[in-house]
Amino acid sequence: MEISFAPELGARLNQIASQTGKGPDEVVRELVANYLDHDVWVRQEVAQGLAALDRGKFVSHDDVRRQMERILTDP
C-alpha cells in the first residue's frame, strides 16, 4: 500500500520519525494501529451506552447538572 502526504504533513512525519529514531513508515504503522484500536474501543463504548439506554439505565440532565455543581463548588 502506498500513501501520499501533502508536503507539510510529510515534513512533520519525517521530523517525528527523526526525533523518535524510527523510520517514517514505522511511525505511520504505529499511528494507524493506535487509531484503529481506539476506533474499536469507541464503537464498543457507544454500543454499551446505547444498550444501557435500551435497558433504561441513564442519568438525567438535571442529575448531571447537580453533580457538576457539587463537584465545582466543593473545596
Secondary structure, DSSP 8 states (H G I E B T S, - for coil): ------HHHHHHHHHHHHHHT--HHHHHHHHHHHHHHHHHHHHHHHHHHHHHHHTT----HHHHHHHHHHHHH--
